[in-house]
Amino acid sequence: QVQLVESGGNVVQPGGSLRLSCIVSGFDFSRFGMHWVRQAPGKGLDWVAFIRPDASDRAYVGSVKGRFTISRDNSKNTLYLQMDNLRPEDTAMYYCAKESLSPWDHWGQGTSVTVSS
Amino acid sequence: HSVLTQPPSASGTPGQRVTISCSGSSSDIGSSAVNWFQQFPGSAPKSLIYNTDERPSGVPDRFSGSKSGTSASLAISALQSEDEADYYCAAWDDRLNGWVLGGGTRLTVL
């Protein structure tokens, strides 16, 4: 079955960096677009970034442009989110999600990022 | 501040039909399909409706979606206690060139 497992979340100081990973199984990773979606504590969902199956195109929400980079390694079935210059408002649970019929067809369980001094 | 507007809460009694609205603009709902997601506390969201009115495999037909102009709705018929959850709408925004979501609606089954 489809599985997505995020990792890499941590507590980091403002201005710091983190790299999140999402290892997938149960489907042909190289054929599907992938997203990162986040949820601040007690708040709603926010889309963060998208990458095409062959990484030929990427898109970001305005608040992370220039600070976050989405990438993928199809040989390793792994999606990444490099987060630089982190801000307290980036504190959230970060989910990776597979795109298919729905933009977010299957979701991982999330990895927690806390930005605090 | 979410781009799409949902009521923060909704409620109904078992067996009742409830609807949750999602209001947007010409650049999002007005020009693209609407998707709905269900999330239980402490869990990851789940796809509930895609392409405005289609259900993924395994989603009961008690759940239905519709759209008119720049507004969309999620209807849940024959409400059950296990439907108590948060519901989110989402759509592609042509102006922002990204996905936008509603702030979520917490459904309570009384």
Chai-1 contact restraints between the chains, C-beta under 6 A:
chainA,res_idxA,chainB,res_idxB,connection_type,confidence,min_distance_angstrom,max_distance_angstrom,comment,restraint_id
A,G44,B,G103,contact,1.0,0.0,6.0,A-B,restraint_1
A,G44,B,G104,contact,1.0,0.0,6.0,A-B,restraint_2
A,L45,B,Y88,contact,1.0,0.0,6.0,A-B,restraint_3
A,L45,B,L101,contact,1.0,0.0,6.0,A-B,restraint_4
A,W47,B,W99,contact,1.0,0.0,6.0,A-B,restraint_5
A,A59,B,G98,contact,1.0,0.0,6.0,A-B,restraint_6
A,V61,B,G98,contact,1.0,0.0,6.0,A-B,restraint_7
A,Y95,B,A44,contact,1.0,0.0,6.0,A-B,restraint_8
A,L101,B,Y50,contact,1.0,0.0,6.0,A-B,restraint_9
A,S102,B,N35,contact,1.0,0.0,6.0,A-B,restraint_10
A,S102,B,S47,contact,1.0,0.0,6.0,A-B,restraint_11
A,S102,B,Y50,contact,1.0,0.0,6.0,A-B,restraint_12
A,P103,B,N35,contact,1.0,0.0,6.0,A-B,restraint_13
A,D105,B,S47,contact,1.0,0.0,6.0,A-B,restraint_14
A,W107,B,A44,contact,1.0,0.0,6.0,A-B,restraint_15
A,W107,B,P45,contact,1.0,0.0,6.0,A-B,restraint_16
A,Q109,B,A44,contact,1.0,0.0,6.0,A-B,restraint_17
